[in-house]
Amino acid sequence: MGERLTVLGWDERVAAEFAPYAARGLEPARVALEHQHIYRLYTEDGECLARVRGRIRHQAEAREAFPAVGDWVAIEPFETPSESTDREAAIAAVLPRRSRFSRKSAGDLTEEQVIAANIDVVFLVSGLDHDYNLRRIERYLVTAWDGGARPVILLNKADLADDIEIRLEEVRGVAAGAPVHALSTKSGLGLEVFDEYLRVGVTAAFLGSSGVGKSSLINALLGEARQRVFDVRAKDSRGRHTTTHRELLILPRGGLIIDTPGMREMQLWEGTLDAFQDIQEIGTACHFRDCRHEQEPRCAVRVAVDEGRLPAARLASYQKLHRELVHQAERQDQYSQIQQKRKMRTMMRAARTMYNTRDRGRQR
């Protein structure tokens, strides 16, 4: 494959997964943008628009089966219509994801929403203004660690903080080993840190709530004001959603980034709570192996809280997220059972229709 695909993150692993599709004459592409099941793709020859084939829509049992921004896909190009300058293609298959950042879909639906796929680094952005929230950072970390990408915490707007070192130590205390950096887009402080993580073929995603400065950081990396930026409200540092969709962007300095809209809510889809390694290590001394660190006797974690070795708020956050994950797992199991029953009913109806048609044919 050519240099263009290398820039897009093509490597030996992707090449091996794509080999069966290459044998069928299909071409590789990477999803740059999705809007109501119309996709803009990066290919070796440039960009094109695409839709998924009917087979994918028919066989997809859940939302996550459809392409997401960052996915590698196999496409069948069409001839470009004379009235259009855009190439068009059909997406025939989605290659396996080596990592992803997911959350539960908003509302009552029990579905996974893939925010970004095939990412190497997740930049979790928080503001050092009124947006600063340790509990929110913990929630993002749970999803990042589980998704398979490397989390990096960026504390933006350092020019507004007088206690940067204190904040850095607080965040390092919950980061479970993830790097933590303070920076400021406005002053340029710390922006050289991106040289450590971004290079040709590396894909990073920016995640955080509205107003933390993701768009400003991305504009600094692009070297142009491509992403719209609005001021935040002074009283609570909340910002408007300047980014309204997820998009894969190619950096002039090398590397790729996925910009995402600010998230009003981050409902967990699944996770192992590896972001709470401190509690897990202390918990190995609990009397019960399945201790929930609530009312069980001889709980080493609660003893650590009483002795001041573990902040009570840290334990409360762990317990809240653990309950949420247990509840979500139960809902997923119920949803899976409902879907299986629906599938069986569909199969039974199809079988009855086939037998009835066969019987009518024999009667004739």
C-alpha positions in Angstrom: 0.0 0.0 0.0 1.0 3.6 -0.6 2.3 6.4 1.6 -1.2 7.9 2.0 -2.5 4.8 3.8 0.6 4.8 6.1 -0.3 8.4 7.1 -3.9 7.1 7.9 -2.5 4.5 10.3 -2.2 1.5 8.0 0.2 -1.1 9.5 0.9 -4.8 9.3 -2.0 -5.7 11.5 -4.5 -3.8 9.4 -3.0 -5.3 6.3 -3.4 -8.8 7.6 -7.1 -8.2 8.5 -7.8 -6.7 5.1 -6.1 -9.4 3.1 -9.3 -11.5 2.5 -11.1 -8.4 1.2 -8.1 -7.5 -1.1 -8.5 -10.9 -2.6 -12.1 -10.0 -3.5 -10.9 -6.8 -5.3 -12.2 -4.4 -2.5 -10.2 -1.3 -1.4 -9.3 -0.1 2.1 -10.6 3.2 3.5 -10.9 4.8 6.9 -14.0 6.5 8.2 -13.5 10.3 8.7 -17.0 11.5 9.2 -20.5 10.0 9.7 -23.8 11.8 9.3 -27.1 9.8 9.3 -25.4 6.7 7.8 -23.7 8.7 5.1 -19.9 8.4 5.5 -17.0 10.4 4.3 -13.9 8.2 3.9 -10.2 8.7 3.5 -8.8 6.4 0.8 -5.4 5.9 -0.9 -6.6 8.1 -3.7 -8.3 10.9 -1.7 -11.8 11.2 -0.2 -15.1 9.7 -1.1 -18.7 9.4 0.1 -20.2 6.0 1.0 -23.1 4.1 2.4 -23.2 0.7 4.0 -24.3 -2.2 1.9 -27.8 -3.7 2.6 -26.2 -6.9 3.9 -24.5 -5.0 6.8 -27.8 -3.2 7.6 -29.6 -6.5 7.5 -27.1 -8.5 9.6 -26.3 -5.8 12.1 -27.9 -6.7 15.4 -26.8 -3.6 17.3 -25.8 0.0 16.7 -22.1 -0.7 17.3 -22.0 -3.0 14.2 -22.2 0.0 11.9 -19.0 1.9 11.0 -17.8 4.5 13.5 -15.3 7.4 13.0 -11.8 5.9 12.9 -12.9 2.5 11.6 -11.1 0.7 8.8 -13.6 -0.5 6.1 -13.5 -2.5 2.9 -15.2 -0.6 0.0 -16.4 -1.1 -3.5 -15.9 2.2 -5.4 -18.5 3.4 -7.9 -18.0 5.5 -10.9 -18.2 9.2 -10.1 -21.6 10.7 -11.3 -21.1 13.4 -13.9 -23.0 15.9 -11.9 -20.9 15.4 -8.8 -17.2 15.9 -7.9 -17.3 13.4 -5.1 -16.4 9.8 -5.6 -18.9 7.3 -4.2 -18.6 3.8 -2.8 -20.3 1.1 -0.9 -19.0 -0.2 2.4 -18.9 -3.9 2.2 -17.3 -4.7 5.6 -16.0 -3.2 8.8 -12.6 -4.5 10.0 -12.2 -5.6 13.6 -11.5 -2.7 16.0 -8.3 -2.9 18.0 -9.6 -0.3 20.4 -12.6 1.9 20.9 -14.1 4.6 23.2 -17.7 3.8 23.9 -20.6 4.9 26.2 -24.2 3.9 26.7 -26.5 5.6 24.3 -28.3 8.6 25.7 -31.8 8.0 27.0 -33.4 4.7 27.9 -31.9 2.6 25.0 -29.6 -0.2 26.1 -27.2 0.2 23.2 -23.5 0.9 22.9 -22.5 4.1 21.2 -18.9 3.9 19.8 -17.5 7.4 20.0 -14.2 6.7 18.3 -12.5 3.5 17.0 -8.9 2.3 16.4 -7.4 5.0 18.6 -3.9 4.8 20.2 -4.1 7.7 22.6 -7.2 9.2 24.4 -6.6 12.8 25.5 -9.0 13.4 28.4 -9.4 17.2 28.6 -10.5 19.0 31.7 -10.4 22.7 32.4 -8.6 24.3 35.3 -11.5 26.6 35.9 -15.0 25.8 37.1 -15.0 22.7 34.9 -12.4 21.0 37.1 -14.0 17.8 38.5 -12.0 14.8 39.8 -15.1 12.5 39.7 -15.7 13.2 36.1 -12.1 12.5 35.3 -12.4 9.1 37.1 -15.5 8.3 35.0 -13.6 9.0 31.7 -10.7 7.0 32.9 -12.8 3.9 33.5 -14.0 4.0 29.9 -10.6 4.8 28.4 -8.8 2.0 30.2 -11.4 -0.5 29.2 -11.4 0.6 25.5 -7.8 -0.4 24.9 -6.3 3.0 24.1 -3.7 4.8 26.3 -5.3 7.6 28.3 -3.5 10.9 28.8 -5.1 13.6 31.0 -4.8 17.2 29.9 -5.5 20.0 32.3 -6.2 22.9 30.0 -6.5 26.6 30.9 -3.5 26.6 33.2 -3.3 30.4 32.8 -6.5 30.7 34.9 -5.2 28.6 37.8 -3.1 29.7 40.8 -2.8 26.2 42.3 -1.5 24.2 39.3 0.8 21.9 41.3 -1.9 21.1 43.8 -4.3 20.2 41.0 -1.7 18.1 39.2 -1.1 16.1 42.4 -4.8 15.6 42.9 -5.3 14.3 39.4 -2.2 12.1 39.6 -3.8 10.5 42.7 -6.7 9.2 40.7 -5.0 8.8 37.3 -4.0 5.1 37.8 -0.6 5.7 36.1 -2.0 7.8 33.2 0.2 10.8 32.4 -1.1 14.2 33.5 -0.1 17.5 31.9 -1.1 21.1 32.5 -1.2 23.4 29.5 -2.8 26.5 28.1 -3.9 27.1 24.5 -4.1 30.8 25.2 -0.5 31.2 26.5 1.0 28.3 24.6 2.2 26.7 27.9 2.9 23.0 27.6 1.7 22.5 24.0 5.0 20.9 23.2 3.7 17.8 25.1 1.9 16.7 21.9 5.3 16.0 20.3 5.6 13.1 22.8 2.4 11.4 21.6 1.6 12.3 18.0 3.6 11.0 15.1 2.8 9.6 11.6 0.2 6.8 11.8 -0.8 7.5 15.4 -4.5 8.2 16.1 -5.6 10.2 19.1 -9.0 11.2 20.3 -10.0 14.4 22.3 -12.7 13.8 24.8 -14.2 16.1 27.4 -17.2 18.3 28.3 -18.2 21.5 26.6 -16.0 24.5 27.3 -12.8 22.7 28.2 -11.0 24.0 25.1 -10.8 20.9 22.9 -11.5 22.9 19.7 -8.8 25.5 20.6 -6.3 22.7 21.2 -7.1 21.1 17.9 -6.8 24.4 16.0 -3.4 24.9 17.6 -2.3 21.4 16.3 -3.8 22.1 12.8 -2.2 25.5 12.6 -5.5 27.1 11.5 -8.8 28.1 13.0 -10.7 25.2 11.5 -12.9 24.3 14.6 -15.3 26.9 15.8 -14.6 28.4 19.2 -17.0 30.2 21.5 -16.5 31.8 24.9 -17.7 30.0 28.0 -20.0 31.4 30.6 -18.0 33.1 33.3 -20.2 31.9 36.2 -19.8 28.2 35.6 -17.3 27.8 32.7 -19.8 25.9 30.6 -19.5 26.2 26.9 -21.7 25.8 23.9 -21.2 22.8 21.7 -18.9 24.2 19.1 -18.2 20.7 17.7 -21.4 19.0 16.6 -20.0 15.8 15.1 -17.1 13.4 15.4 -14.4 13.8 12.8 -11.0 12.3 12.0 -8.5 15.0 11.1 -5.0 14.6 9.6 -2.4 16.8 11.2 0.3 18.6 9.2 2.8 17.6 11.9 2.0 13.9 11.6 -0.6 11.8 13.3 -4.4 11.9 13.3 -6.9 13.2 15.8 -10.6 12.6 16.3 -12.5 15.6 17.5 -15.7 14.9 19.4 -18.6 17.0 20.7 -18.6 18.0 24.3 -20.5 15.3 26.3 -23.4 16.3 28.6 -23.4 12.9 30.1 -21.0 10.0 30.1 -23.0 6.9 30.9 -20.7 3.8 31.3 -21.2 0.9 28.9 -18.8 -1.6 30.5 -15.6 -1.5 32.4 -13.3 -3.2 34.9 -12.6 -0.3 37.2 -8.9 -0.6 36.5 -8.8 3.2 37.0 -9.1 2.4 40.7 -6.0 0.3 41.1 -5.3 1.8 44.6 -8.7 0.5 45.9 -8.2 -2.8 44.2 -4.7 -3.2 45.8 -6.0 -2.3 49.2 -9.0 -4.6 48.7 -6.8 -7.7 48.4 -6.5 -7.6 52.2 -10.3 -7.6 52.7 -11.8 -10.6 54.5 -14.2 -11.4 51.7 -12.9 -11.8 48.1 -16.1 -10.2 46.7 -16.1 -7.4 49.2 -18.0 -4.4 47.9 -16.4 -2.2 50.6 -19.8 -1.1 52.0 -21.1 -2.9 55.1 -19.0 -6.1 55.0 -17.0 -6.8 58.2 -13.2 -6.7 58.2 -13.0 -4.5 55.1 -9.5 -3.2 54.5 -10.7 -0.4 52.2 -13.0 1.1 54.8 -10.2 0.9 57.3 -7.9 2.8 54.9 -10.6 5.5 54.7 -10.9 5.7 58.5 -7.1 6.0 58.8 -6.9 8.7 56.2 -4.9 6.6 53.7 -7.7 6.8 51.2 -10.1 9.7 50.6 -13.7 9.0 51.4 -14.8 10.7 48.2 -12.6 8.3 46.2 -14.3 5.3 47.7 -17.7 6.8 47.2 -16.9 7.4 43.5 -15.7 3.8 43.2 -18.9 2.4 44.8 -21.1 4.6 42.6 -19.4 3.5 39.3 -19.4 -0.1 40.5 -23.2 0.0 41.1 -23.7 1.6 37.7 -21.6 -1.0 35.9 -23.5 -3.9 37.7 -26.8 -2.3 36.7 -25.7 -1.8 33.2 -24.6 -5.4 32.9 -28.0 -6.6 34.1 -29.7 -4.4 31.5 -27.5 -5.7 28.8 -28.3 -9.2 29.7 -32.0 -8.5 29.7 -31.7 -6.8 26.4 -29.7 -9.7 24.9 -32.4 -12.1 26.0 -35.1 -10.0 24.4 -33.2 -9.7 21.2 -32.6 -13.5 21.2 -36.4 -14.1 21.6 -37.2 -11.8 18.8 -34.7 -13.5 16.6 -36.2 -16.9 17.4 -39.7 -15.6 16.7 -38.5 -14.3 13.3 -36.9 -17.6 12.4 -40.1 -19.5 13.5 -42.3 -17.3 11.3 -39.9 -17.7 8.4 -40.0 -21.5 8.8 -43.8 -21.6 9.0 -44.0 -19.5 5.9 -41.6 -21.8 4.1 -43.6 -24.9 5.1 -46.9 -23.4 4.3 -45.7 -22.4 0.8 -44.3 -25.9 0.3 -47.6 -27.5 1.3 -49.7 -25.3 -1.0 -47.3 -26.2 -3.8 -47.9 -29.9 -3.2 -51.6 -29.5 -3.0 -51.6 -28.0 -6.5 
